[in-house]
Structures are given as structure tokens and as C-alpha cells.
């Protein structure tokens, strides 16, 4: 119950109070799922596992490396006749290499299988987190509806007690009821003045989160 109350208070704090739009249960659940931090963390974990799986699959492909170099030399340099002379030289080189894994001791297939399992686990964790949020929001939503019904019954009881008090006072003034009956009818009313009841106050407020 405490957890449901916290969720309901969080929903009320997150929603703009100025916009008095009525939300149904589906809208409340969607909003809670969209803005829940745990859900976002689970989604990030799922996306990361999906990237890891793709990386493991692509590790079978060959790689390609290329290199280009340019060097310059100014001043005296050794010549072909084994003497030194003033000479400016430059050198350009290109290289290109590729490799492909032929046998890695089943490391690649095992990594792919592990990545698939991790991705499935992350997806199931995400689905469970969404289900938990949906259940919590639904419980809080139904609790609010139940509390509204209790409030309606309580206000109806107060109005009934007021009418009974008026009736007893009228009977007492006409000598048809005792003073004790009047005090008994008055005792059924709350000691403080009841505020006018406004139905669906909370639900019309946006429902919570």
C-alpha cells in the first residue's frame, strides 16, 4: 500500500496541474512507463546487448587495414659511390592488408550464442519492469476510485444524519421527541463542518504519477 501511495504522489507531482484533462487508466500506465527511470535503464541495457550481438556476428567478417606514408630528407646524404653530397630526397609508401578468422576455437560461435541469451534476458527484464509498473499504477488507480466511492458514501451518510437531526429537532419543538433523541441525532454528525463533496476530484486531476 505504501508503494502505491508513493507512485500516486509521484504521478501527481509530474503532471501539470494547470491542464485539467481527464485521463483513463491506459493513459496513466503509458505515461508512467514512458517516464519511469527504471524502464529507461532497462531499455538502455537491451540496446547495449543488441549492439554486442551485432558486434559478435560481424566478427566473422574479414578486416581491411590501409596505410599511406610520406617522408622528406634535406641536406647531405650517402650516395651510391659511398660519398656524401648535398641531396634532397623524398619517399612515399603505401600498404594494404586484410585478414579473416579461419578457426578461433569456437570462440566466435560461443560469443554469438551468449550475446543472444543476454539480449533475450534484457528483453524479458524490460517486459517485467513494464508489467510491474502497470500493476502498480492500476492498483493505485483502483484505490483512488475506491476511496472516491467511500467518500460518496460518507457524504451521503452526513446528509442523511443532517436530515434526521432536522426531523428530530422539529419533533422536539412539537413535543413529539425527547431532548435525548435530539442529542443522539446530533452526535451522529461530525464535530467539524464537512466541506462540499466534489466527485472525481482526483481522477479529473490527471490521475497521478
N, C-alpha and C positions, 0 to 999 in steps of 0.2 A: 504494500500500500504506500509506504514511504517513497519508493522508487517511482510509482505512478504519479504521486503528488509533485515530485521534483520535475518529472517530464512535463506535466501540465504547466507548472510555473515557468519552465524554460520556454515552452511554446508561447505563452503569453508575453514573455519578455522579448522574444524575437520578432513577433508580428507587429506591424504598425497599427497602433490603436486608433489612429485617425480614420483609417479605412474600415468602415463598419460593414464589411462584406460577410455574408453568411457562408461558411464552409461546411461541406459534408465530410463524412469520415474518410473517404478516398482522398480528398484534397489534403486533409490533415496528415494522413500517412505519407503521401507523396512529398509533402513539404518537409516532414521530419526526416525521411530517407535522404532527400536531396541536401539537407543542411547538417546532417549528423557527421561529426568528426571521425568517429569510428568507421562509418561507411566509407568515407573518403580514403582513410588509411587502407582499408581492405581493397578498395579499387586500385590504389597505387601498387599494392603488393601483387594483385592479379596482373596488372600491366607489366610489372617488372618480370614476373615469371614468364609472361608471354614473350618478352624480348629475349630472355635467357633461352627459351625453347628455340626460337628462330636462330639465335647465335649457334646453338648446338647443331641444328640441322645444316646450317651453312658451312660448318667446319669441314664438311666433306669436299667442298669445292676447292680447286687449286688457287693458290695465291700468285700474285704477279708483282714484282718489285723492279723499279727502274731507277737509274741514277745518271746524272749528267754533270761533268766537271770541266772546269776551265782554269788553266794556270798560266802565269806570265813570269818571265825571268829577264831582268835588265842588268847589264854590266858584263864583267869578264866571266867567261865560261870555258871549260875544257873543250878543245876542238879535236877533230879526228886525227891530226898529226901529233897529238899529245902535248900540245902547247896551249897557252891561254891567250885569248884575244877578246876584244870588245864585241859583245854579241847579245842581241835581244832575241829571246825565244818565247814561244807560247805552245801550250799543249792542251788539246781537247780530248776528252774521253767520254764514252757512253757505255752503259752497261744495262742489261735487262736479264732478269732471272725469274723463274717460276718453279713451283713445287706443288706436289699433290700427295696427300697421305694415302699410302697403299695399305699398310697394316699398322694399327695402333694398339693391338692387344685388346680389341673390343671396347676401347675407351670411348670412342665416339658414339656407338650404339647405346652404351650404358648411360652416357650423359644425356642423350636424347630421351631415353626411357625415363630417367629421373626427372628431367625437366617437364615431361608430360604429366607425371604424377604430381609434381609440385604445382603445376598450373591447375589441374583438376581440384587439388586441395584448396588452392586460393579461391577458386570459383565457388566451391561449396561453403567456405568460410564467409564469403561475401553474401551468399544467399541466406545463410543462417543469421548473419547480422541484420539483414533486411527483415527477415521474419521476426526476429526478436524486437526490433523497433516497431514493426506493425502490430505485434501483440501488445506491447506496452502502450502504444498510442490508442489502440482500440479499447484496452482496459480503462485507461484514463477517460476516454470519450464516453464510454458507457457509465462510468462512475459519475461523471458530471450530469448525464441525463437522469440517472437515478436520484442524485441529490436534488435536481430540479423538481422531480416528482414529489420527493419528500417535502420540499419547500411549499409546493402547491397544497399538499395535504395539511401541512402545518398552518398555512394562512387560512385555509378553509375552516380548520378547527377553531382558529381565533375568531373568525367572523361568526361562526356558529355560537361560540361562547358569548360573544357580544350581544347577539340577538337574544340568547337565553337570559342574559343579565337584564336587558331592557324589559323582557317579559316579566321577570321576577320583580323588578322594581315597580312595574305597572300593577302587578298583582298586590304587592305590598302596600302601595298607595291606596288601593281599593280595599285593603283589609283581607285579601284572599291568600296572602302568603306571609310567612313569618320573617322576621329580620334575619334569622339564622339561614334561611334559604337564600336570601339576597347575598349574604356574606359568602355562602358556599359558591354561588354563581360567580361572584366577583373574584374568588380565589382561583377559578379556572383560567382567568385571563393572565397574561404575562405582566410582571411588575413594571416593565418599561413599555413605552409606546412602540407598537410594531410599525415598521416602515411599509409603505405600499409595495405590493409584490409586482415585479416586472418579469413576466415569463421569458424563458430562453435568453436571459441576460448574458450568460457566459458563451453559449453557442453562437449567438449573434455577434459576439466579440471577436470571432475568428477561430474559435475553439481552442487554442493553446499553442504549444511548442516554444 
